Amino acid sequence: MSKLFRLIILTLVYFLIPQSTPISTIQEGLKRVLEINSEFKKKSADLSKEHLNALEIEVEKYIDFSGMAKRSFGSVWKDMDESQQQEAQRLLKKLLTSSYIDKIAKINSESVRLLNESVTGDSAEVSSVVKAEDNKEISIKYRLRNIDKSWKVTDVIIEGVSLTLNYRQEFQNIARKSGVNQVLNSLKQRVGES
């Protein structure tokens, strides 16, 4: 085999294989969250809007909100036109960040333990345990997908309950009873936009 051919093969392999692993992606995100929390706690023990905004910007780097929206809306997604889908994704992103960002602000290095990862093709799952304020351990699994050579979270399973599946059941029930527009109106109410 010629040197040029080997070089071409090695270059192709390098660009086709993801540069990170699912667990290293979660570790990297966790490290950044801890750094942000530490930085803001030095300034004040109270949660500031600035602190929450910094966390939100960082966390967004690790989540595939588009894929999460498609899974969360399920068959309702297909009944939406493009502008409704964009609005649904925006509202879901706002709901998720407003619901969980204050909890992320309380994470410290002793509260999270990453256990393992399992990878099947371009899908993966990372298992972790989070210690709650009452010292109870909570099982959290992150489902990830390899998108453009980087791993992004597409679902979070807390104590065996999938976030996207939970939302899907809720959104499909509303759509069945009252239609797609009511799903969007319901989301607007939940994020304080009504």
C-alpha positions in Angstrom: 0.0 0.0 0.0 1.4 3.4 -0.9 2.1 6.0 1.7 -0.3 8.4 -0.1 -3.1 5.8 0.0 -2.5 5.2 3.8 -2.5 8.9 4.5 -5.8 9.3 2.6 -7.3 6.3 4.6 -6.1 7.7 7.9 -7.5 11.1 7.1 -10.9 9.7 6.2 -11.0 7.6 9.4 -10.1 10.7 11.4 -12.9 12.7 9.9 -15.5 9.9 10.0 -15.0 8.9 13.6 -16.6 11.2 16.2 -13.9 13.2 18.1 -15.6 12.7 21.5 -17.4 10.0 23.3 -20.9 10.3 24.8 -19.6 10.1 28.4 -16.8 12.6 27.6 -19.5 15.0 26.2 -21.5 14.8 29.4 -18.3 15.2 31.5 -17.3 18.3 29.5 -20.8 19.8 29.9 -20.7 19.0 33.6 -17.3 20.5 34.0 -18.4 23.8 32.4 -21.6 23.9 34.5 -19.5 23.4 37.7 -17.1 26.2 36.5 -20.0 28.6 35.9 -21.6 27.7 39.2 -18.3 28.2 41.1 -17.7 31.5 39.4 -21.1 32.9 40.3 -21.2 31.5 43.8 -18.0 33.5 44.5 -19.9 36.7 43.7 -23.2 35.8 45.5 -24.9 32.9 47.2 -28.2 33.9 45.6 -29.1 32.8 42.1 -28.8 35.8 39.7 -30.4 36.1 36.3 -26.9 36.5 34.9 -25.9 33.1 36.4 -29.0 31.4 35.0 -28.4 32.9 31.6 -24.8 31.8 31.5 -25.9 28.2 32.4 -28.6 28.3 29.7 -26.1 29.4 27.0 -23.7 26.6 28.0 -26.3 23.8 28.3 -27.7 24.6 24.9 -24.4 23.5 23.4 -25.0 20.0 24.5 -28.7 19.5 23.5 -30.3 18.7 20.2 -33.5 20.7 20.7 -34.7 20.0 17.2 -34.5 16.2 17.7 -36.0 16.6 21.2 -38.9 18.5 19.9 -39.6 15.9 17.2 -39.6 13.1 19.8 -41.6 15.1 22.3 -44.4 16.0 19.9 -44.4 12.7 18.1 -47.3 12.4 15.6 -48.5 15.9 16.5 -45.2 17.2 14.9 -46.3 15.8 11.6 -49.7 17.6 11.9 -47.9 21.0 12.3 -46.8 23.3 9.4 -43.3 24.6 9.4 -44.0 27.8 11.4 -45.9 25.8 14.0 -43.0 23.4 14.3 -40.5 26.3 14.8 -42.8 27.8 17.4 -43.2 24.4 19.1 -39.5 23.9 19.3 -38.9 27.4 20.7 -41.6 26.9 23.3 -40.3 23.4 24.3 -36.8 24.8 24.6 -38.0 27.6 26.8 -40.1 25.2 28.9 -37.1 22.8 29.5 -34.7 25.6 30.3 -37.0 27.4 32.7 -38.0 24.1 34.4 -34.5 22.8 34.9 -31.9 25.6 34.8 -32.3 26.5 38.5 -31.7 22.8 39.4 -28.6 22.8 37.3 -27.4 25.9 39.2 -27.3 23.9 42.4 -25.1 21.1 41.0 -21.7 20.7 42.7 -18.9 18.2 42.1 -20.1 15.9 44.8 -23.7 15.7 43.6 -23.2 13.9 40.2 -21.5 10.6 39.5 -21.2 9.4 35.9 -21.4 5.6 35.8 -21.1 4.2 32.2 -22.0 4.6 28.6 -23.4 2.3 26.0 -23.1 3.1 22.3 -25.0 1.5 19.4 -24.1 3.1 16.1 -24.9 6.8 16.3 -27.0 6.5 19.4 -25.8 6.3 23.0 -26.9 6.3 26.6 -24.9 7.6 29.6 -26.0 6.5 33.1 -25.5 8.7 36.1 -26.5 9.2 39.7 -27.4 12.6 41.1 -27.5 13.2 44.9 -30.5 15.3 45.8 -30.6 17.8 48.6 -32.0 15.1 51.0 -29.0 12.8 50.0 -31.4 10.5 48.1 -29.7 9.2 44.9 -31.6 9.7 41.7 -30.9 7.7 38.6 -30.5 9.9 35.4 -29.8 8.6 32.0 -28.9 10.8 29.0 -29.8 9.6 25.6 -27.5 11.1 22.9 -27.2 11.1 19.2 -24.1 11.6 17.1 -24.9 14.7 15.0 -22.2 16.0 12.7 -19.4 14.2 14.6 -20.5 15.5 18.1 -22.8 13.9 20.7 -25.9 15.8 21.6 -28.5 15.0 24.3 -31.9 14.0 22.8 -33.7 12.8 25.9 -33.2 12.6 29.7 -34.7 9.7 31.7 -35.2 10.5 35.3 -35.9 7.5 37.6 -37.0 5.6 34.5 -39.3 8.3 33.2 -38.4 9.7 29.7 -38.8 13.4 29.4 -39.7 13.3 25.7 -42.1 10.4 26.1 -43.8 12.1 29.0 -44.3 15.3 26.9 -45.4 13.3 23.9 -48.2 11.7 25.8 -49.3 15.0 27.2 -49.1 16.8 23.8 -50.9 14.0 21.9 -53.8 14.0 24.5 -54.2 17.8 24.1 -54.1 17.6 20.3 -56.6 14.7 20.2 -59.1 16.7 22.4 -58.5 20.2 21.1 -56.1 20.3 18.1 -52.6 21.4 17.4 -53.2 25.1 18.1 -54.2 24.2 21.7 -51.0 22.3 22.2 -49.1 25.5 21.3 -51.4 27.7 23.5 -51.0 25.3 26.4 -47.2 25.6 26.1 -47.4 29.4 25.9 -49.3 29.4 29.1 -46.7 27.2 30.8 -43.8 29.5 29.8 -45.8 32.6 30.7 -46.4 33.9 27.2 -50.2 33.9 27.2 
